[in-house]
Amino acid sequence: MNEPKSKHITWHDANVSTEERQQALGTRGCVVWLTGLSGSGKSTIARRVEQLLLERRNFVYVLDGDNIRHGLNKDLGFSPADRTENIRRIGEVAALFADACAVTITAFISPYREDRDQVRKITPGNFIEVFVDTPLDVCEERDPKGLYQKARAGIIPNFTGISAPYEAPENAEMVLKSAGKTVDACAIEIIDYLTEKGFITAD
């Protein structure tokens, strides 16, 4: 559903322009969407990018998949429909952060291309899809939360990569091969991209 359910609402424009926000904050808002299997390194890389950008006094914030499910999306499970709604909601939140000129970094498995493409549509020109491309066997070997072991045992149903599909990006702005790289190396690749594209200024 693309239209609001209520017909009795009105959009209110801001008194501050996007350009004025950018000038005041020194950043162009964007959504850096990290997608990949569980254990691929999404959250760890996102948090390191956040830390490095904050040290440079950039306006940045991370929206993490597990954290969002503790609050805003705690009513959602992991069925295909719930996964789609999870991404729809966080996409709208990420778009608001980007509109406020924050470098908005998300760390979500977000297994379906269509769902990620919907987020791209609501943040045109400011959506950076980052595929954290880590082989399944490496993710299973890491298994920081013990989830793969539970999925293999049938304790966790609908687990991406085991009993549920993951649709890898076909045209991601960035592909991070995290296996064999340090977290800092991955984070710096993202920061270099943001600098090159003018979302942040060079340090």
C-alpha positions in Angstrom: 0.0 0.0 0.0 1.6 3.3 -1.2 -1.0 5.7 0.1 -1.7 6.6 3.7 -4.7 4.9 5.2 -6.1 8.2 6.6 -7.3 10.8 4.1 -7.4 13.5 6.8 -3.7 14.3 7.0 -1.7 17.2 5.4 2.0 17.3 4.5 3.8 20.2 6.2 6.9 21.6 4.5 9.9 22.7 6.6 10.9 26.3 7.0 14.6 25.2 6.6 15.8 24.1 3.2 17.9 21.0 2.6 20.7 23.3 1.5 20.6 25.3 4.7 20.8 22.1 6.7 23.7 20.8 4.7 25.6 24.1 5.2 24.9 24.1 8.9 25.8 20.5 9.5 28.6 20.0 6.9 27.1 16.8 5.5 24.8 15.6 2.8 22.2 13.2 4.1 22.4 9.7 2.8 21.5 6.1 3.6 24.4 3.7 3.6 22.5 0.4 3.5 24.7 -2.6 4.6 23.2 -5.9 3.5 24.5 -9.4 3.9 24.2 -12.7 5.7 24.2 -12.9 9.5 27.8 -12.9 10.7 29.0 -11.1 7.6 30.2 -8.1 9.6 27.5 -5.6 8.9 27.0 -4.3 12.4 30.7 -4.3 13.3 31.6 -2.3 10.2 28.7 0.1 10.6 29.7 0.9 14.2 33.3 1.5 13.2 32.3 3.8 10.3 30.1 5.7 12.8 33.0 6.0 15.3 35.5 7.2 12.7 33.0 9.8 11.3 32.1 11.1 14.7 35.8 11.6 15.4 35.7 13.9 12.4 32.6 15.6 13.7 30.3 14.3 11.0 26.6 14.0 11.7 26.2 10.2 11.6 24.0 7.5 13.2 23.6 3.7 12.9 20.3 1.9 12.7 21.0 -1.7 13.6 18.7 -4.6 12.7 18.6 -6.3 16.1 18.3 -3.0 18.0 15.3 -1.9 15.9 13.6 -5.2 16.6 13.8 -4.4 20.4 11.6 -1.3 19.9 10.0 0.0 16.7 9.7 -3.4 15.1 9.3 -5.7 18.1 5.9 -6.8 16.8 7.5 -8.4 13.7 8.9 -11.9 13.3 10.8 -13.4 10.4 8.2 -14.5 7.9 8.6 -13.1 4.4 5.8 -10.6 5.1 7.3 -9.5 8.4 10.7 -9.1 6.8 9.2 -6.9 4.1 7.4 -4.7 6.7 10.6 -4.5 8.8 12.5 -3.1 5.9 9.7 -0.8 4.9 9.5 0.8 8.3 13.3 1.2 8.7 13.5 2.5 5.2 11.1 5.3 6.1 13.0 6.0 9.3 16.3 6.0 7.5 14.9 8.5 4.9 13.9 10.8 7.7 17.4 10.7 9.2 18.9 11.4 5.7 16.5 14.3 5.2 17.9 15.7 8.5 21.4 15.5 6.7 22.7 12.6 8.8 25.0 10.0 7.3 22.6 7.2 8.1 24.2 3.7 8.3 21.9 0.7 8.4 22.9 -2.9 9.2 20.1 -5.2 8.1 20.2 -8.6 6.5 17.4 -7.3 4.3 17.4 -10.5 2.1 15.0 -9.4 -0.6 16.0 -7.2 -3.5 12.6 -5.8 -4.0 12.5 -4.6 -0.4 15.9 -2.9 -0.7 14.8 -1.4 -4.1 11.7 0.1 -2.4 14.0 1.9 0.1 16.2 3.2 -2.8 13.0 4.7 -4.4 12.2 6.8 -1.3 15.8 8.1 -1.0 16.6 8.9 -4.7 20.2 9.9 -5.2 21.1 9.3 -1.6 20.9 5.5 -1.3 24.2 3.6 -1.1 23.8 -0.1 -1.1 26.8 -1.9 0.4 26.9 -5.6 -0.1 29.0 -7.1 2.7 29.9 -10.2 0.6 31.1 -12.8 3.1 30.9 -16.5 2.1 28.3 -18.6 4.1 31.0 -20.9 5.5 32.9 -17.9 6.9 29.7 -16.5 8.5 29.0 -19.9 10.0 32.5 -20.2 11.3 32.2 -16.8 13.0 28.6 -17.4 14.2 29.0 -14.7 16.9 25.5 -15.2 18.2 25.3 -19.0 17.8 22.4 -18.6 15.4 23.7 -20.8 12.6 24.1 -23.7 15.0 20.5 -23.3 16.1 19.2 -22.9 12.6 21.0 -26.1 11.5 19.4 -27.9 14.5 16.0 -26.6 13.4 15.5 -24.4 16.5 15.4 -21.2 14.5 13.0 -21.4 11.4 13.2 -19.1 8.4 16.9 -18.4 8.9 18.5 -16.6 6.0 21.1 -18.6 4.2 19.9 -21.9 5.8 16.1 -22.2 5.6 15.3 -18.9 4.0 16.7 -17.2 0.8 19.1 -14.4 0.5 19.0 -12.4 -2.7 22.4 -10.8 -3.2 22.5 -7.3 -4.8 23.0 -7.2 -8.5 24.0 -3.5 -8.8 25.2 -2.4 -5.4 27.1 0.8 -5.2 29.8 -1.0 -3.1 30.8 -4.6 -2.6 32.8 -5.3 0.5 34.7 -8.6 0.6 35.1 -8.6 4.4 36.7 -12.1 4.7 40.4 -11.5 5.2 40.1 -7.8 5.7 40.2 -5.8 9.0 37.2 -3.9 10.2 39.1 -0.7 9.8 39.9 -1.5 6.2 36.3 -2.1 5.4 35.2 1.1 7.3 37.7 3.2 5.4 36.5 1.9 2.1 33.0 3.2 2.9 34.3 6.5 4.2 36.5 7.0 1.0 33.4 6.4 -1.1 31.3 8.9 0.9 34.1 11.5 0.5 34.5 10.8 -3.2 30.7 11.2 -3.8 30.6 14.5 -1.8 28.5 13.3 1.1 31.2 14.2 3.5 34.3 16.5 3.2 37.8 15.1 3.2 39.4 15.0 6.6 
